[in-house]
Amino acid sequence: MDSLQVAHLGPRKKRPRQTGASMASPPHDIKFRDLVLFILEKKMGTTRRAFLMELARRKGFRVENELSDSVTHIVAENNSGSEVLEWLQVQNVKASPQLELVDVSWLTECMRAGKPVEMTGKHQLVVRRGFSSSPSPEPQETPPLALKISPYSCQRRTTLNNCNHRFTDAFDILAENCEFRENEGSFVTYMRAASVLKSLPFTIVSMKDTEGIPCLGDEAKSIIEEIIEDGESSEVKAVLNDERYQSFKLFTSVFGVGLKTAEKWFRMGFRTLSKIRSDETLKFTRMQKAGFLYYEDLVSCVTRAEAEAVGVLVKEAVWAFLPDAFVTMTGGFRRGKKIGHDVDFLITSPGCTEEEEQQLLPKVINLWERKGLLLYYDLVESTFEKFKLPSRKVDALDHFQKCFLILKLHHQRVDGGKCSQQEGKTWKAIRVDLVMCPYDRRAFALLGWTGSRQFERDLRRYATHERKMILDNHALYDKTKRTFLEAESEEEIFAHLGLDYIDPWERNA
C-alpha cells in the first residue's frame, strides 16, 4: 500500500514558490526510459507541480525539470491543447509532431497502475483549428490531485526538508512540556501533529491547507491558526516563559538526570546548575557526576565529522577482537542528520559464539581504558530471551547488551582537524552508545535503533492495529499465525508488515 495515494478533492490554494534547496530530492530509479515527461506549471501551481513530479519519479517515470528536445509528453491540467501550444510559442519552442500533449488524468492513472497506461481520447488535449495538430475528442474535466496522507508516520516519507518549521517547532516545545509534566495524552497529540506536518511537501499558509490532513485535532488547528494570524502561539510563549519548563529543560540537559531528579531539584527550590553543583547535601550518581564534569562538551552538538571520527575509533577497537563484526552507525546520523547529541552504534558478528558476543564490549572498554580514551562507562548486560514475545509497548527498551559511554575524542582524529571545542583543550568529550546484538536479530535492532522516535512508535502501532502483529527491537510476531517472522534485512520487515520500504533518510518523523 503506497504511503501517498491519489484522491480527487478540491483545489489547493497556490503557495509560495519553494527554493531549490527545499525542492531537492534524491535520484530515483527510472523504469520507463521511452517516456520523458514535462509537467506544465501553468494553471497548476508550483507546489502541486513539485508534488506530482516527485510522485511520478518515485513510480519510476523520468520527469524533466525543464522543457527539452528529449521530452515526449507534456502533462497539463485545466489547459486545452491549443493553450499548451500557445505557451510553447511564447517560449519560442516548436512542437514536434511526435510530442504528446496529455491531460494530468493520464499521469494519475499511470501512477495508480505503477506503469504507463494506454492513452485514449479523453487523455489527449484538444487543439483548435489553425494549430498543426490533429483534433481529438474534448477531454473530460479532471479534478485536481490531492494528497492522501496516512495517519501513521511509517507510511509517510519524511525527509529533513521541513517546509513547516514554525508550526513543528511550536508543537515540539508543547510536546516537550507535556513530557516534563508526564501528560502522555497531550504529548502524543502534539508529537503526531508535528510529525505529520514535517512530512508535507508544501508550506501551510492558510487554514484551508490543513483540510484532510490527519492527526490535527481542534487544539492543534487552533495553534496553527494563531501562528498564521499572529506569527506566534500564545500557548508556546507561555511555556517558554514558564519557570518549571525552563528548569526541567536545564536540569535534564545534564547526562544522567531524568524527570524524577529534575522534579526533586525543582521542588527543593533549585533553578541553576551552579547552585546544584555547589550544594554539599545532594548526592549524585556516577552518571550525573560525569554529566556535570563534562557538561560543556556534552551539551554542545556532535558534528557529523566528529561522529565519523568516533566511528573509526569504535571499528578499530571492535575489529581488534572480532575482525568479521559489522559496526553500523544508527540514530539520527543514519537518517542523514548533520548534528546530534550522541552517536549510536550497532555491533553484530555472523561468526561469534554467545560467549564471544558477551565478552566483546568489556574487552573494548578495557582497551579504551588502557589508551586513556574512556571518561565514563555503564555496561548493561543482556537480558535477551530468544523465544520471548515482543513487547506490546510502543516505547519499550530492548534487552540487548549495551554500553553508555563518554569517550575522549582528540582534535586530530576529526576530519580536517576541525572540532567545535573550547580553546586550550586538545580533545572533546563525546557521548557514545554501543549495542551488541545476536546476528539473527540484526535487522530488528537496526530498524529500532535508527528511529526516529515517532516513526518507531507508529511502526509498532501499525503492526498491532493494522496487521495483528507485535514488533520490537528483537522480533516480529504474527498473532494470527502464532509464529515468529524471520527477517535478514529491514526491507523484509517492511514486507512482512505489508508496507512500502522507507529509506532511513525518509524516517525523520
N, C-alpha and C positions, 0 to 999 in steps of 0.2 A: 504493500500500500504506500503510495507516494506521500511524502511529508507535505508537499504542496500539490494541491489539486486545483483544477479549473472549475469555476462556478459562474453562472450568469447572474450578476447583481447589478445594481445601479452604478452609474459612472462615478468615479472619484474626482475630487477637486484637484486641479492641476497644482503640483507642488513645485517649490523652487528647484532650479537646476542643480544637480549634485556635482561636486567637484570630481576631477579624475581620480583622486585618492580614494574617495568614498565609493566610486563605481568599480574600483579594481576588483578583479576576481581571478582565481587560479585557472590555468588552462584545463579544458575538458577534452576527453577522447572524442574524435569525430568518427561517427559510424557511417554517415551517408555523404560520401565525398562528391557525388554527382550533383548535389544541390548546394547552392550558395545563396543564402538569404540576406536580404537587407530589409530591415523593418523601418518604415517611414514614420517619423515623429509627428508629422502634420496631422492635426485633429486628434492626436493620441496623447501627447504629453511626454515629457522626459522620463518621469518616474515609471509610468506604465510601460514605456518602450524598454527601459532598462530591465524591468522585471521579466518581460516577455523574452528579451534576448538571453538573459541568464537561464531562464527555464528551458528554452529551446536548446541552449548549449549543453545543459545537463542531460537532455534527452539524446544527445549525440548529433545534433544538427550543427552545421557550420554557419555561423552568423557573423557578417562583417559589420564593423563599426561605421565604416564609410562606404559610400557607393563606389564601385569599381567595375572594370570590364569583366571581372570574373563572376559577378552576381548573375544568378539565373532566375531568381524570383524576388520581386519587390512585394512586400506584405504591407497592406494598408488597412486602415479602419475608418469607416464613415466617409470614404472617398470613392468617387467613381473612377473608372479607368481614365476618363478624359482629364479629371483633376490631377491624377498622378502624372499623366503625360505633360500637362501644363507645368507642373512642378519641375519635371525633368528639363523642360525647355528653359525655365528660369535658371536652372543650374548649369545650362549650356551642355547638357548631356543628351546625346541622341540615342533613343531606344532602339535596340536591335530587334529584328523580327523574332528572335529566339527568347527574348526576355518575357517572362510571365508576370502579369500583374494580377495579384491574388488578394482576396479578402482575408482578414485575420481569422475568419471561421475555419479556413483550410488549415492554418497553422495550429489552431487549438485542437482540431480533430487529429492532426498528426501527433501532437503531444499526448493526447489521450491514448492513442494506439501505440505510442512508443516507436513509431516508424512513419515514413511518408505514406499518405493515403491517396487513392485515386482522385484526380481533380475533375470535378463536374462543373456544369454550367453555373450553379449557384456560387461556386468559389471564384469564378473569373470576373474581373471588373469590366463593366461596360464602357466602351469608348464612343463618343458622339461621332456623327458623320463629319468628315473633314480631317479626322485624325487617321493615320495609317495603321489601323488595327481592325481585325475582323470583329463584327458585333457579336454579342452573346447575350443570353437572357439576363434580365435585371436581377442582381443578387438579392437574396433575402436579407432583411435587416438583421444585423448581428449585435446583440447586446455586448457591452464591454466585458473584458475579462476581469475577474476579481480574485483575490487570494482566498483560498480555503485553508484556514490556519488551524492546526491541531492544538488541542489543549495540553498535549504532552510535549515537553521540550525535546524528548528523544525522537520525535517525528518532525522536528524543525531543524533547519541548518542555521546555526548561529555563529557567525564569524566575529572577529574583533572590530569589524567596521560597524560600530553602533551609530545609527542615524538619530537616536533619540536620547542622547546623554542627559539633557536637562530633566527629563522625566525619570529615567532609570536611576540617575544619581539620587533623586529625591526618594524614590522607593527603596533604594539600598539603605539610605540613612534611617528611614522609618522601620525597615525590617531589622536593622541592627539594634535599634532602640527596643523593639519588641523582644528580640532575643535577650537583651540585657534584663528585661523585665519578666522573662520566661513566659511570654504571652505567645504560645505556639500557634494559635489560630490566626492572629493578625500577622505574625511573622511569615507564615506560609502564604497568606493573601498577598502581601507586598512582594515577596520573593517571586511568586508566579507572575505578578503584574510586570515586574522589572524584566523577568526572563522573556516574556512574550514580546515586549517592546524592543528588546535587544535583537530579536530575530527579524524584525521588519526591514524590508529593503527600501523603505521610504521614510521620510520625516513627517511626523504628525504636526499639522499646522492648524487644524480646526477640529472640533468635536465630531464633525461628520466623518473624519478619517478613522475614528475609533469604532465605527459601526461594524458589527460582525466579528470583532476581534475577541477571542475568548480570554478568560482569566482577568477581565476588567469589570469588577463589580461597581456598584454605585459609589462606594468610598474612593476607589482608585480613580474613577472617572471625574469625581469632583476635584481631586487633586490635580489631575491633568488640565481640567478646565481653568482652575485658578492660575496655574502656571502659564497657560496660553494667554489669559486675560491680564494678569498682573506681573508676569515674569518670574514669580516665585510662589512657593506654598507657605502659607502662614503656619501650617502644622509642622512642616520641616524646620522653619525658622524657630519655632518654639522648642523643638527637640534640640537643635544646635545650641540654643541658649540655656538649656536645662542643665543644672549643676550635676544631677545624678548621671545623665548621659555623658557629660564631659569627663566625670571622674571614672566611670566604668570604662570608657574608651581609653583613657590614660592608663589605668591600672592593668587592664587586660593586654596592653601593648608589651608588658613585661613577660618574657618567656617563663612559663610555669604558673602564671596567675590565671585562674578561671573565674567563673561567675560567683562562686561561693566566697572565695577570698576577697574579690572586689567588693561584694556586698558587706563583708565583715569590716573591711577597711573604711568603707563609706560610712557605715553606722558608727564607727569609732571616731568619726569626725575628720579623717584624713582627706586632703584634697590635692596634695602634691606628692611626688615620688621622693623628693628630698626629705620631707618630714617622715615618711615611712622608713626610708633608709637609716635615718638618724635615731629612730625610736628603739631603745635598747630592750623594751618589753616584748617586742614582736619576734616570733620565731619563724625563720624562713626554711623552706625545703631546699635540698641540693639544687633542684632545677631553678627555683626562684633566686637563689644566691648567684647562680651562673647568669640568670636573666638580668640581674642588676649589674653584675660585674662587666658584662659585655653589652650593656643596653644600647649604647650609641651605635655600635656596629649592627646589632640585630634589628633595631628599629628602622635602619636605613634599608633601602631596596637592594636586592641582589640583581645584578645585571645579567643578561644572557652570557656575556663574555666570562663573568665570574662563575656562572653555573656550568659552563663548558669546562672551565679550568678545574672545578671541583669534580666534574665527571671524569677527567683524566686521572685525578688522584684516586677516585673510587675504583676505576678499572685497573689501575696499576696494582692496587692493594688486593683486589679480588682475584685477579689473574695470577698473582704470586702463589696462590693456594689452589685455585680452580681455573686452569687455563681455558677450559671449554665453557665457562659460565657466560651467560648473557646478562649484560648490565644495561638497563633501559631507563633513561630519564623520563619521569612521568610528570603528573601535575600540570600546572599552568604553562611551563616551558614546552611540554609536549604539545600543548594546544596552540603554540605559536606566540605566547606572551614574551615580551622583551624584558620585563622585570617581574620579580616576585619577592616573597619574604623568606622562603626557604627553597631547598632543592630536594626533590624526592627521587629515589632510585629503586627499581625493582630488580632483584637478582635471582636468577634461576639457572640450574645446570642440568642438562639431559643425562649426564653420566655419573652424578654423585650419589652416594648412598645417603640414607637418612641421617646416619651419624656424621658424615662429612658436611651435610646440609646444616646440622645443628652447630657444628664447630666453626663454620666459616666466619660468621660475624665476630665471635670472640677473638679469632686469630687476627682479623682485620683491625680490631680495636687495639690489640697488643702491639701490632706493627706501627700504628699511628702514634701510640703512646711512646714507643722507643724513639720515634723520629721527632717527637716534640710537637706533633700536629694536633693532638687531641686536647681540647679545652674542657669538654664535658661529654658524658655519655650516659644513657639509660637504656639498658638492654632488656627487652621484654621477650621472654621465652614463648615458644609456640604452644598454643592450646588447640591446634587444628586437629579435628577428627574427620577422617576421610568420608565416612558414611552418615555424618550428621546432616540433617536437613538445613537448607539455607535459612537465614534469619528473615522473619517477616517484617522487621523494622526497616524503614527506608534509610535511616542514618546509622545502621548497625556497623560497629567496628569489626575488622576481621581478626582472625585468630592466628595469623602467620607470625613467625619470629620477626621482630623488628627492633631497630635501634635508633633512638633520637639523639642526635649528636650536635656538638658545636665544634667545627674544625677551624684550624688556623690556616688561612689561605694567604700565601706570600704574594706580594705585588708582581714579582717577576714571572709568576706562573700564569697570570692573566694575559690573554692575547693583547699584544701591543703595549703591555706594561701599564695599562690604564686601569685604575681601580678606585671607585669612589671611597675615599678614606680620609681620616683625619691626618693632618700634617705631622710629620715626625715618626709615624708608625710605618713599619715595613710590611704589615700584614693586616688582614681583616678577619674578624670572627664571622663565620657563616653557619647558619642552621641547616642541617642535613638530616634527612630521614632515609634509612636503609630498610628495605623489606625483603626477606628471604622467603621464597615460596616454592613448593614442590613443582617440578617441571610440568606435570599433567594439569596443574591449576593456573598456569601462567596466563592464559587468555582471560580468565575471570579476574585475576589480580590486576592485570594490566588495564582492563576496562574500568575496574573500580578505582584504581589509583590515578587514572588520567583525569577524571572529573569532566565537567565542573560539578560542584555540589548539587545544583538544581537538576542538571542533566541526569546524574546518578539517581537522585530521588525519583524523578519521573520515569526513568527506565525501570526501576523496581516496582513503582506503582502500576505502570503499564503491564508489566509481566503478570502481576497479581490480578488486576481488574479486567484486563482485556484478553489474557491468554491462559488464565488459571495455572500460572507457573510461579515459582518463587526463585528469585535471583539475589545473590550477594557476591562478595569478592571471591568466594570459594567454589560455587557451583550453581547450576541451573536445574531445578527440579520441576518436572511436569506432574501436577497433582492429578490430572485426568488419567494419565497412563501409569502413574505411580512409579516413575523411573527418573534417574538422573540422566541428563542430556550431556553428552561429551562435546567438547569443543577444543580445537587446537589453535584457533585464532579468534579475534574479535568479530571478524566477518561471520564466522559460524554461529556465534552467539546471537547476532542480529538476525541471521537467517532462521534460527530456532524460534525467535520471537515474532517472525513474520514482518520484520522491519527492514526498510532500506538501510544499507550501511552508511553511517555518517563518519567521515574522517575526523581525527582528533581536532584539527583546526576549525571544525564546524560545530564543536561541542561547548562553545563558550556561553552557555546559558546562564 
